[in-house]
Amino acid sequence: VDELTAREKTYPVNVGGVMIGGGHDIVVQSMTDTDTADVAATVAQSKLLADAGSEIVRLTVNNSAAAKAVPEVSRRLADLGCNVPLVGDFHFIGHRLLRDFPELATTLAKFRINPGNVGRGVRHDENFATFIDIAKDLGKPVRIGVNAGSLDPDLIALKMDENSRISEPLDSEQVENQALVESALKSAEAALHIGLTPNQIIISCKVSRFPQ
């Protein structure tokens, strides 16, 4: 089988009625670039994306105004006959926004969390647990999305230190790749420990340079 078409066996995840993984067809997801708090613009762009073939639309939820807007965006899309699942892309304060705006949490079909953007040390663990607990209680899937540009600096420092002690050290890019995967897998393990099921977890690792 061509390596570009070979697929690993994965758990199926239901995102608002759209199935990801588990042998299902590859799903097209897009992301708006509007200010989510601008309901009219976000509705218009989400509808355009859905009409163009996007099966899932992701929105930035970066502040209270955006959090308040998402349910209205969903309602207006439904009024237009567009029932595309909406995913919340959270940065830094997602745990607070989901807690403080319950309708936001129930409206979204999936939550996206970046483990590198939820604090450090004990605060990281507490914020992450709050986020995952809400997803668990609502039966929502979570995308654990790790970016090279926002890796936990403590993890990078640890991996670099470990690398410096081996007989044939890897280059920095290889160490970064290892840290990306480790961050994603450790976060998934933590989410499972908190109570998410394998069918609620999607993992992604992203770098800015294609060859990497």
SEKOL-154227 format. One record per atom (N, C-alpha, C): residue number from 1; residue in one letter; x, y, z. Coordinates in nm, 2 decimals. Example, Ala and Ser with C-alpha at 12.3 -4.5 7.8 and 13.67 -1.06 7.14 Angstrom:
// SEKOL-154227
- num|residu|u|v|w
- 1|a|1.32|-0.57|0.78
- 1|a|1.23|-0.45|0.78
- 1|a|1.32|-0.33|0.78
- 2|s|1.28|-0.22|0.71
- 2|s|1.37|-0.11|0.71
- 2|s|1.29|0.00|0.79
// end
This chain:
// SEKOL-154227
- num|residu|u|v|w
- 1|v|0.08|-0.12|0.00
- 1|v|0.00|0.00|0.00
- 1|v|0.09|0.12|0.00
- 2|d|0.06|0.22|-0.08
- 2|d|0.13|0.34|-0.09
- 2|d|0.13|0.41|0.05
- 3|e|0.24|0.46|0.09
- 3|e|0.25|0.52|0.23
- 3|e|0.16|0.64|0.24
- 4|l|0.13|0.71|0.13
- 4|l|0.04|0.82|0.14
- 4|l|-0.11|0.78|0.16
- 5|t|-0.14|0.66|0.12
- 5|t|-0.28|0.61|0.14
- 5|t|-0.30|0.51|0.25
- 6|a|-0.19|0.46|0.31
- 6|a|-0.20|0.37|0.42
- 6|a|-0.26|0.44|0.54
- 7|r|-0.35|0.38|0.61
- 7|r|-0.42|0.44|0.72
- 7|r|-0.41|0.35|0.85
- 8|e|-0.38|0.42|0.96
- 8|e|-0.37|0.34|1.09
- 8|e|-0.51|0.32|1.14
- 9|k|-0.53|0.21|1.21
- 9|k|-0.66|0.18|1.28
- 9|k|-0.67|0.28|1.39
- 10|t|-0.78|0.35|1.39
- 10|t|-0.80|0.45|1.50
- 10|t|-0.94|0.44|1.55
- 11|y|-0.97|0.51|1.66
- 11|y|-1.10|0.51|1.72
- 11|y|-1.19|0.61|1.65
- 12|p|-1.32|0.57|1.62
- 12|p|-1.41|0.67|1.56
- 12|p|-1.45|0.78|1.66
- 13|v|-1.46|0.90|1.62
- 13|v|-1.50|1.01|1.70
- 13|v|-1.61|1.08|1.63
- 14|n|-1.72|1.10|1.71
- 14|n|-1.84|1.17|1.65
- 14|n|-1.83|1.32|1.69
- 15|v|-1.83|1.40|1.58
- 15|v|-1.82|1.54|1.60
- 15|v|-1.95|1.60|1.54
- 16|g|-2.05|1.61|1.62
- 16|g|-2.18|1.67|1.58
- 16|g|-2.24|1.60|1.46
- 17|g|-2.22|1.46|1.46
- 17|g|-2.28|1.38|1.36
- 17|g|-2.19|1.35|1.25
- 18|v|-2.07|1.41|1.24
- 18|v|-1.97|1.38|1.14
- 18|v|-1.86|1.29|1.21
- 19|m|-1.84|1.18|1.15
- 19|m|-1.75|1.08|1.20
- 19|m|-1.61|1.10|1.15
- 20|i|-1.51|1.10|1.25
- 20|i|-1.37|1.12|1.21
- 20|i|-1.30|0.99|1.26
- 21|g|-1.21|0.94|1.18
- 21|g|-1.13|0.82|1.22
- 21|g|-1.22|0.69|1.21
- 22|g|-1.16|0.58|1.26
- 22|g|-1.23|0.45|1.26
- 22|g|-1.26|0.40|1.13
- 23|g|-1.18|0.44|1.02
- 23|g|-1.21|0.39|0.89
- 23|g|-1.30|0.47|0.81
- 24|h|-1.36|0.58|0.87
- 24|h|-1.45|0.67|0.79
- 24|h|-1.37|0.75|0.69
- 25|d|-1.44|0.81|0.60
- 25|d|-1.38|0.90|0.50
- 25|d|-1.31|1.01|0.57
- 26|i|-1.20|1.06|0.51
- 26|i|-1.13|1.18|0.56
- 26|i|-1.23|1.30|0.55
- 27|v|-1.23|1.38|0.66
- 27|v|-1.32|1.49|0.68
- 27|v|-1.26|1.62|0.64
- 28|v|-1.33|1.71|0.57
- 28|v|-1.28|1.84|0.54
- 28|v|-1.32|1.94|0.65
- 29|q|-1.22|2.00|0.72
- 29|q|-1.25|2.10|0.82
- 29|q|-1.18|2.23|0.78
- 30|s|-1.25|2.34|0.81
- 30|s|-1.19|2.47|0.78
- 30|s|-1.20|2.56|0.90
- 31|m|-1.14|2.67|0.90
- 31|m|-1.15|2.76|1.01
- 31|m|-1.17|2.91|0.96
- 32|t|-1.26|2.97|1.03
- 32|t|-1.29|3.11|1.00
- 32|t|-1.17|3.20|1.04
- 33|d|-1.16|3.32|0.97
- 33|d|-1.06|3.42|1.01
- 33|d|-1.13|3.55|1.05
- 34|t|-1.26|3.54|1.08
- 34|t|-1.33|3.66|1.13
- 34|t|-1.31|3.68|1.28
- 35|d|-1.35|3.79|1.33
- 35|d|-1.36|3.81|1.47
- 35|d|-1.49|3.74|1.51
- 36|t|-1.48|3.64|1.59
- 36|t|-1.60|3.55|1.62
- 36|t|-1.71|3.64|1.68
- 37|a|-1.67|3.74|1.76
- 37|a|-1.77|3.83|1.82
- 37|a|-1.86|3.90|1.72
- 38|d|-1.81|3.91|1.59
- 38|d|-1.88|3.97|1.48
- 38|d|-1.97|3.86|1.43
- 39|v|-2.09|3.85|1.48
- 39|v|-2.18|3.74|1.45
- 39|v|-2.21|3.73|1.30
- 40|a|-2.25|3.85|1.24
- 40|a|-2.29|3.85|1.10
- 40|a|-2.18|3.80|1.01
- 41|a|-2.06|3.85|1.04
- 41|a|-1.94|3.81|0.95
- 41|a|-1.91|3.67|0.97
- 42|t|-1.92|3.62|1.09
- 42|t|-1.88|3.48|1.12
- 42|t|-1.99|3.38|1.06
- 43|v|-2.11|3.42|1.07
- 43|v|-2.22|3.34|1.01
- 43|v|-2.20|3.33|0.86
- 44|a|-2.17|3.45|0.80
- 44|a|-2.16|3.45|0.65
- 44|a|-2.04|3.37|0.61
- 45|q|-1.93|3.38|0.68
- 45|q|-1.81|3.30|0.63
- 45|q|-1.83|3.15|0.66
- 46|s|-1.89|3.12|0.77
- 46|s|-1.91|2.98|0.81
- 46|s|-2.00|2.91|0.70
- 47|k|-2.11|2.99|0.66
- 47|k|-2.20|2.94|0.55
- 47|k|-2.12|2.92|0.42
- 48|l|-2.04|3.02|0.39
- 48|l|-1.96|3.00|0.26
- 48|l|-1.87|2.88|0.27
- 49|l|-1.81|2.86|0.38
- 49|l|-1.72|2.74|0.40
- 49|l|-1.80|2.61|0.39
- 50|a|-1.91|2.61|0.45
- 50|a|-1.99|2.49|0.45
- 50|a|-2.04|2.46|0.31
- 51|d|-2.09|2.57|0.24
- 51|d|-2.14|2.55|0.10
- 51|d|-2.03|2.51|0.01
- 52|a|-1.90|2.54|0.04
- 52|a|-1.79|2.50|-0.04
- 52|a|-1.74|2.36|-0.02
- 53|g|-1.80|2.30|0.08
- 53|g|-1.77|2.16|0.11
- 53|g|-1.71|2.13|0.25
- 54|s|-1.69|2.23|0.33
- 54|s|-1.64|2.21|0.46
- 54|s|-1.74|2.13|0.55
- 55|e|-1.70|2.02|0.61
- 55|e|-1.79|1.94|0.68
- 55|e|-1.79|1.98|0.83
- 56|i|-1.69|2.05|0.87
- 56|i|-1.68|2.10|1.01
- 56|i|-1.61|2.24|1.00
- 57|v|-1.66|2.33|1.08
- 57|v|-1.60|2.47|1.08
- 57|v|-1.55|2.50|1.22
- 58|r|-1.43|2.55|1.23
- 58|r|-1.37|2.58|1.36
- 58|r|-1.37|2.74|1.38
- 59|l|-1.40|2.78|1.50
- 59|l|-1.40|2.92|1.53
- 59|l|-1.31|2.95|1.64
- 60|t|-1.24|3.07|1.64
- 60|t|-1.16|3.11|1.75
- 60|t|-1.25|3.15|1.86
- 61|v|-1.23|3.10|1.98
- 61|v|-1.30|3.15|2.10
- 61|v|-1.20|3.19|2.20
- 62|n|-1.16|3.32|2.19
- 62|n|-1.04|3.37|2.26
- 62|n|-1.08|3.47|2.37
- 63|n|-1.21|3.51|2.39
- 63|n|-1.25|3.60|2.49
- 63|n|-1.40|3.59|2.52
- 64|s|-1.44|3.66|2.61
- 64|s|-1.59|3.65|2.65
- 64|s|-1.68|3.69|2.54
- 65|a|-1.64|3.79|2.46
- 65|a|-1.73|3.84|2.35
- 65|a|-1.75|3.72|2.25
- 66|a|-1.64|3.66|2.22
- 66|a|-1.65|3.54|2.13
- 66|a|-1.73|3.43|2.19
- 67|a|-1.71|3.41|2.32
- 67|a|-1.79|3.30|2.38
- 67|a|-1.94|3.33|2.38
- 68|k|-1.97|3.45|2.40
- 68|k|-2.12|3.49|2.40
- 68|k|-2.18|3.48|2.26
- 69|a|-2.09|3.50|2.16
- 69|a|-2.14|3.50|2.02
- 69|a|-2.17|3.37|1.96
- 70|v|-2.09|3.27|2.00
- 70|v|-2.10|3.13|1.94
- 70|v|-2.24|3.08|1.93
- 71|p|-2.32|3.08|2.04
- 71|p|-2.45|3.02|2.04
- 71|p|-2.54|3.10|1.93
- 72|e|-2.53|3.23|1.92
- 72|e|-2.60|3.30|1.83
- 72|e|-2.56|3.27|1.68
- 73|v|-2.43|3.25|1.66
- 73|v|-2.38|3.21|1.53
- 73|v|-2.44|3.08|1.49
- 74|s|-2.45|2.98|1.59
- 74|s|-2.51|2.85|1.56
- 74|s|-2.66|2.87|1.53
- 75|r|-2.73|2.95|1.60
- 75|r|-2.87|2.97|1.58
- 75|r|-2.90|3.03|1.44
- 76|r|-2.82|3.13|1.40
- 76|r|-2.84|3.19|1.27
- 76|r|-2.81|3.10|1.16
- 77|l|-2.70|3.02|1.18
- 77|l|-2.67|2.92|1.07
- 77|l|-2.78|2.82|1.06
- 78|a|-2.84|2.77|1.17
- 78|a|-2.95|2.68|1.16
- 78|a|-3.07|2.74|1.09
- 79|d|-3.10|2.87|1.11
- 79|d|-3.20|2.94|1.05
- 79|d|-3.18|2.94|0.89
- 80|l|-3.06|2.94|0.85
- 80|l|-3.02|2.94|0.71
- 80|l|-3.02|2.79|0.65
- 81|g|-3.05|2.70|0.74
- 81|g|-3.05|2.56|0.70
- 81|g|-2.91|2.50|0.69
- 82|c|-2.82|2.56|0.76
- 82|c|-2.68|2.51|0.77
- 82|c|-2.65|2.46|0.91
- 83|n|-2.64|2.33|0.92
- 83|n|-2.61|2.26|1.04
- 83|n|-2.47|2.21|1.06
- 84|v|-2.38|2.28|1.00
- 84|v|-2.24|2.23|1.00
- 84|v|-2.19|2.24|1.15
- 85|p|-2.13|2.13|1.20
- 85|p|-2.08|2.13|1.34
- 85|p|-1.97|2.24|1.36
- 86|l|-1.98|2.31|1.47
- 86|l|-1.89|2.41|1.51
- 86|l|-1.79|2.37|1.61
- 87|v|-1.66|2.40|1.59
- 87|v|-1.56|2.36|1.69
- 87|v|-1.50|2.48|1.75
- 88|g|-1.48|2.48|1.88
- 88|g|-1.42|2.60|1.95
- 88|g|-1.27|2.58|1.96
- 89|d|-1.19|2.68|1.91
- 89|d|-1.05|2.68|1.92
- 89|d|-1.01|2.78|2.03
- 90|f|-0.96|2.72|2.14
- 90|f|-0.94|2.79|2.26
- 90|f|-0.79|2.82|2.29
- 91|h|-0.76|2.94|2.35
- 91|h|-0.62|2.98|2.38
- 91|h|-0.62|3.03|2.52
- 92|f|-0.54|2.98|2.60
- 92|f|-0.50|3.03|2.74
- 92|f|-0.62|3.02|2.84
- 93|i|-0.74|3.07|2.80
- 93|i|-0.84|3.07|2.90
- 93|i|-0.97|2.99|2.87
- 94|g|-0.95|2.89|2.79
- 94|g|-1.06|2.80|2.74
- 94|g|-1.13|2.74|2.86
- 95|h|-1.06|2.70|2.96
- 95|h|-1.12|2.64|3.08
- 95|h|-1.22|2.73|3.15
- 96|r|-1.18|2.86|3.15
- 96|r|-1.27|2.96|3.21
- 96|r|-1.39|2.99|3.13
- 97|l|-1.37|3.01|3.00
- 97|l|-1.48|3.04|2.91
- 97|l|-1.58|2.93|2.90
- 98|l|-1.54|2.80|2.90
- 98|l|-1.63|2.69|2.90
- 98|l|-1.71|2.68|3.03
- 99|r|-1.64|2.72|3.14
- 99|r|-1.71|2.71|3.27
- 99|r|-1.80|2.83|3.29
- 100|d|-1.76|2.95|3.24
- 100|d|-1.85|3.07|3.27
- 100|d|-1.96|3.08|3.16
- 101|f|-1.95|3.02|3.05
- 101|f|-2.05|3.03|2.95
- 101|f|-2.10|2.89|2.91
- 102|p|-2.19|2.84|2.99
- 102|p|-2.24|2.70|2.97
- 102|p|-2.30|2.68|2.83
- 103|e|-2.37|2.78|2.77
- 103|e|-2.43|2.77|2.64
- 103|e|-2.33|2.75|2.53
- 104|l|-2.22|2.82|2.55
- 104|l|-2.10|2.80|2.46
- 104|l|-2.06|2.65|2.46
- 105|a|-2.05|2.59|2.58
- 105|a|-2.00|2.46|2.59
- 105|a|-2.10|2.36|2.52
- 106|t|-2.23|2.38|2.54
- 106|t|-2.33|2.29|2.49
- 106|t|-2.34|2.31|2.34
- 107|t|-2.32|2.43|2.29
- 107|t|-2.34|2.45|2.15
- 107|t|-2.23|2.39|2.06
- 108|l|-2.10|2.40|2.11
- 108|l|-1.99|2.35|2.03
- 108|l|-2.00|2.19|2.02
- 109|a|-1.96|2.15|1.90
- 109|a|-1.95|2.00|1.87
- 109|a|-1.82|1.94|1.92
- 110|k|-1.72|2.02|1.93
- 110|k|-1.59|1.97|1.97
- 110|k|-1.51|2.09|2.03
- 111|f|-1.42|2.06|2.13
- 111|f|-1.33|2.16|2.19
- 111|f|-1.19|2.13|2.14
- 112|r|-1.12|2.24|2.11
- 112|r|-0.98|2.22|2.08
- 112|r|-0.89|2.29|2.18
- 113|i|-0.80|2.21|2.24
- 113|i|-0.71|2.26|2.34
- 113|i|-0.56|2.24|2.29
- 114|n|-0.48|2.34|2.32
- 114|n|-0.33|2.33|2.29
- 114|n|-0.27|2.32|2.43
- 115|p|-0.21|2.20|2.46
- 115|p|-0.15|2.19|2.59
- 115|p|-0.04|2.29|2.63
- 116|g|0.02|2.35|2.53
- 116|g|0.12|2.45|2.55
- 116|g|0.06|2.59|2.59
- 117|n|-0.07|2.60|2.58
- 117|n|-0.13|2.73|2.61
- 117|n|-0.23|2.73|2.73
- 118|v|-0.21|2.65|2.82
- 118|v|-0.30|2.64|2.94
- 118|v|-0.23|2.66|3.07
- 119|g|-0.11|2.73|3.07
- 119|g|-0.04|2.75|3.19
- 119|g|0.08|2.66|3.21
- 120|r|0.15|2.67|3.31
- 120|r|0.27|2.59|3.34
- 120|r|0.26|2.53|3.48
- 121|g|0.33|2.41|3.49
- 121|g|0.33|2.35|3.62
- 121|g|0.20|2.31|3.68
- 122|v|0.17|2.33|3.80
- 122|v|0.05|2.30|3.87
- 122|v|-0.07|2.37|3.80
- 123|r|-0.05|2.49|3.76
- 123|r|-0.16|2.56|3.70
- 123|r|-0.20|2.50|3.57
- 124|h|-0.10|2.45|3.49
- 124|h|-0.13|2.38|3.37
- 124|h|-0.22|2.26|3.40
- 125|d|-0.18|2.18|3.50
- 125|d|-0.26|2.06|3.53
- 125|d|-0.40|2.09|3.57
- 126|e|-0.42|2.20|3.65
- 126|e|-0.55|2.23|3.70
- 126|e|-0.64|2.29|3.59
- 127|n|-0.58|2.37|3.50
- 127|n|-0.66|2.43|3.39
- 127|n|-0.69|2.32|3.29
- 128|f|-0.60|2.23|3.26
- 128|f|-0.63|2.12|3.17
- 128|f|-0.74|2.03|3.22
- 129|a|-0.73|2.00|3.35
- 129|a|-0.83|1.91|3.41
- 129|a|-0.97|1.98|3.41
- 130|t|-0.98|2.11|3.44
- 130|t|-1.11|2.18|3.43
- 130|t|-1.17|2.17|3.29
- 131|f|-1.08|2.19|3.19
- 131|f|-1.12|2.19|3.05
- 131|f|-1.18|2.05|3.01
- 132|i|-1.10|1.94|3.05
- 132|i|-1.14|1.81|3.02
- 132|i|-1.26|1.76|3.10
- 133|d|-1.27|1.80|3.22
- 133|d|-1.39|1.77|3.30
- 133|d|-1.52|1.82|3.23
- 134|i|-1.51|1.94|3.18
- 134|i|-1.63|1.99|3.11
- 134|i|-1.67|1.91|2.99
- 135|a|-1.57|1.87|2.91
- 135|a|-1.59|1.79|2.80
- 135|a|-1.65|1.65|2.84
- 136|k|-1.59|1.60|2.94
- 136|k|-1.64|1.47|2.99
- 136|k|-1.79|1.48|3.04
- 137|d|-1.82|1.58|3.11
- 137|d|-1.96|1.59|3.16
- 137|d|-2.06|1.61|3.05
- 138|l|-2.02|1.68|2.95
- 138|l|-2.11|1.70|2.83
- 138|l|-2.10|1.60|2.72
- 139|g|-2.01|1.51|2.73
- 139|g|-1.99|1.41|2.63
- 139|g|-1.93|1.46|2.50
- 140|k|-1.85|1.57|2.51
- 140|k|-1.80|1.63|2.39
- 140|k|-1.66|1.58|2.36
- 141|p|-1.63|1.57|2.23
- 141|p|-1.49|1.53|2.19
- 141|p|-1.40|1.64|2.21
- 142|v|-1.27|1.61|2.22
- 142|v|-1.16|1.71|2.24
- 142|v|-1.05|1.69|2.14
- 143|r|-1.01|1.79|2.07
- 143|r|-0.89|1.78|1.99
- 143|r|-0.77|1.83|2.07
- 144|i|-0.68|1.75|2.09
- 144|i|-0.55|1.79|2.16
- 144|i|-0.46|1.83|2.05
- 145|g|-0.44|1.96|2.03
- 145|g|-0.36|2.01|1.91
- 145|g|-0.23|2.07|1.96
- 146|v|-0.12|2.01|1.93
- 146|v|0.01|2.06|1.98
- 146|v|0.08|2.13|1.86
- 147|n|0.13|2.25|1.88
- 147|n|0.20|2.33|1.78
- 147|n|0.35|2.34|1.82
- 148|a|0.43|2.33|1.72
- 148|a|0.57|2.35|1.75
- 148|a|0.60|2.49|1.81
- 149|g|0.53|2.59|1.77
- 149|g|0.56|2.72|1.81
- 149|g|0.51|2.75|1.96
- 150|s|0.44|2.66|2.02
- 150|s|0.39|2.69|2.15
- 150|s|0.40|2.57|2.24
- 151|l|0.51|2.49|2.22
- 151|l|0.54|2.38|2.31
- 151|l|0.57|2.43|2.45
- 152|d|0.54|2.35|2.55
- 152|d|0.57|2.38|2.69
- 152|d|0.72|2.39|2.70
- 153|p|0.77|2.51|2.74
- 153|p|0.92|2.54|2.74
- 153|p|0.99|2.44|2.84
- 154|d|0.91|2.40|2.95
- 154|d|0.97|2.31|3.04
- 154|d|1.00|2.17|2.98
- 155|l|0.91|2.13|2.89
- 155|l|0.92|2.00|2.82
- 155|l|1.04|2.01|2.73
- 156|i|1.05|2.12|2.65
- 156|i|1.16|2.14|2.56
- 156|i|1.29|2.14|2.63
- 157|a|1.30|2.21|2.74
- 157|a|1.42|2.21|2.82
- 157|a|1.46|2.08|2.86
- 158|l|1.37|2.00|2.91
- 158|l|1.39|1.86|2.96
- 158|l|1.44|1.78|2.85
- 159|k|1.38|1.78|2.73
- 159|k|1.42|1.70|2.62
- 159|k|1.56|1.74|2.57
- 160|m|1.59|1.87|2.56
- 160|m|1.72|1.91|2.52
- 160|m|1.83|1.86|2.62
- 161|d|1.80|1.87|2.74
- 161|d|1.89|1.82|2.84
- 161|d|1.92|1.67|2.83
- 162|e|1.81|1.60|2.81
- 162|e|1.82|1.45|2.80
- 162|e|1.91|1.42|2.67
- 163|n|1.88|1.50|2.56
- 163|n|1.95|1.48|2.44
- 163|n|2.10|1.51|2.45
- 164|s|2.13|1.61|2.53
- 164|s|2.27|1.64|2.54
- 164|s|2.35|1.54|2.61
- 165|r|2.29|1.45|2.68
- 165|r|2.36|1.34|2.76
- 165|r|2.38|1.21|2.69
- 166|i|2.32|1.20|2.57
- 166|i|2.33|1.07|2.50
- 166|i|2.46|1.08|2.41
- 167|s|2.51|0.96|2.37
- 167|s|2.63|0.95|2.30
- 167|s|2.63|1.02|2.16
- 168|e|2.51|1.00|2.09
- 168|e|2.49|1.06|1.96
- 168|e|2.37|1.15|1.96
- 169|p|2.39|1.28|2.01
- 169|p|2.27|1.37|2.02
- 169|p|2.20|1.39|1.89
- 170|l|2.07|1.41|1.89
- 170|l|1.99|1.44|1.78
- 170|l|2.00|1.59|1.75
- 171|d|1.96|1.63|1.63
- 171|d|1.96|1.77|1.61
- 171|d|1.83|1.83|1.67
- 172|s|1.83|1.97|1.68
- 172|s|1.72|2.03|1.75
- 172|s|1.58|2.00|1.69
- 173|e|1.58|1.99|1.56
- 173|e|1.45|1.96|1.50
- 173|e|1.40|1.83|1.54
- 174|q|1.48|1.73|1.54
- 174|q|1.44|1.59|1.58
- 174|q|1.39|1.59|1.73
- 175|v|1.46|1.67|1.81
- 175|v|1.42|1.68|1.95
- 175|v|1.28|1.74|1.96
- 176|e|1.26|1.85|1.88
- 176|e|1.13|1.92|1.88
- 176|e|1.02|1.82|1.84
- 177|n|1.05|1.74|1.74
- 177|n|0.95|1.64|1.69
- 177|n|0.91|1.55|1.80
- 178|q|1.02|1.50|1.87
- 178|q|0.99|1.41|1.98
- 178|q|0.90|1.48|2.09
- 179|a|0.94|1.60|2.12
- 179|a|0.86|1.67|2.22
- 179|a|0.72|1.70|2.18
- 180|l|0.69|1.72|2.05
- 180|l|0.56|1.74|2.00
- 180|l|0.48|1.61|2.03
- 181|v|0.53|1.50|1.99
- 181|v|0.46|1.37|2.00
- 181|v|0.44|1.34|2.15
- 182|e|0.54|1.36|2.23
- 182|e|0.53|1.33|2.37
- 182|e|0.43|1.42|2.44
- 183|s|0.42|1.55|2.41
- 183|s|0.32|1.64|2.46
- 183|s|0.18|1.59|2.43
- 184|a|0.16|1.55|2.31
- 184|a|0.03|1.51|2.26
- 184|a|-0.01|1.38|2.33
- 185|l|0.08|1.28|2.34
- 185|l|0.05|1.16|2.40
- 185|l|0.03|1.17|2.55
- 186|k|0.11|1.24|2.62
- 186|k|0.09|1.26|2.76
- 186|k|-0.04|1.33|2.79
- 187|s|-0.07|1.43|2.71
- 187|s|-0.20|1.50|2.73
- 187|s|-0.32|1.41|2.71
- 188|a|-0.31|1.32|2.61
- 188|a|-0.41|1.22|2.58
- 188|a|-0.43|1.13|2.70
- 189|e|-0.31|1.08|2.75
- 189|e|-0.32|0.99|2.87
- 189|e|-0.38|1.06|2.99
- 190|a|-0.35|1.19|3.01
- 190|a|-0.41|1.27|3.12
- 190|a|-0.56|1.28|3.10
- 191|a|-0.60|1.30|2.98
- 191|a|-0.75|1.32|2.95
- 191|a|-0.82|1.19|2.97
- 192|l|-0.76|1.08|2.94
- 192|l|-0.82|0.94|2.97
- 192|l|-0.83|0.92|3.12
- 193|h|-0.72|0.96|3.19
- 193|h|-0.72|0.94|3.33
- 193|h|-0.84|1.03|3.40
- 194|i|-0.86|1.14|3.34
- 194|i|-0.97|1.23|3.40
- 194|i|-1.10|1.17|3.37
- 195|g|-1.12|1.10|3.26
- 195|g|-1.24|1.04|3.23
- 195|g|-1.29|1.04|3.09
- 196|l|-1.22|1.11|3.00
- 196|l|-1.26|1.10|2.86
- 196|l|-1.24|0.96|2.81
- 197|t|-1.32|0.92|2.71
- 197|t|-1.30|0.79|2.64
- 197|t|-1.21|0.80|2.52
- 198|p|-1.16|0.69|2.47
- 198|p|-1.08|0.70|2.35
- 198|p|-1.16|0.76|2.23
- 199|n|-1.29|0.74|2.23
- 199|n|-1.38|0.79|2.12
- 199|n|-1.41|0.94|2.14
- 200|q|-1.35|1.00|2.24
- 200|q|-1.36|1.15|2.25
- 200|q|-1.24|1.23|2.23
- 201|i|-1.13|1.16|2.18
- 201|i|-1.00|1.22|2.17
- 201|i|-0.95|1.22|2.03
- 202|i|-0.91|1.34|1.98
- 202|i|-0.85|1.35|1.85
- 202|i|-0.71|1.42|1.88
- 203|i|-0.61|1.37|1.82
- 203|i|-0.47|1.42|1.84
- 203|i|-0.42|1.48|1.71
- 204|s|-0.35|1.60|1.72
- 204|s|-0.29|1.66|1.61
- 204|s|-0.15|1.72|1.65
- 205|c|-0.05|1.71|1.57
- 205|c|0.07|1.78|1.59
- 205|c|0.11|1.86|1.47
- 206|k|0.14|1.98|1.49
- 206|k|0.16|2.08|1.37
- 206|k|0.29|2.15|1.38
- 207|v|0.36|2.15|1.26
- 207|v|0.48|2.23|1.25
- 207|v|0.46|2.33|1.14
- 208|s|0.55|2.43|1.13
- 208|s|0.53|2.53|1.03
- 208|s|0.60|2.50|0.90
- 209|r|0.70|2.41|0.90
- 209|r|0.77|2.37|0.78
- 209|r|0.73|2.24|0.73
- 210|f|0.69|2.22|0.61
- 210|f|0.64|2.10|0.56
- 210|f|0.74|1.98|0.57
- 211|p|0.87|2.00|0.53
- 211|p|0.96|1.89|0.54
- 211|p|0.97|1.83|0.68
- 212|q|0.96|1.91|0.78
- 212|q|0.97|1.86|0.92
- 212|q|0.85|1.77|0.95
// end
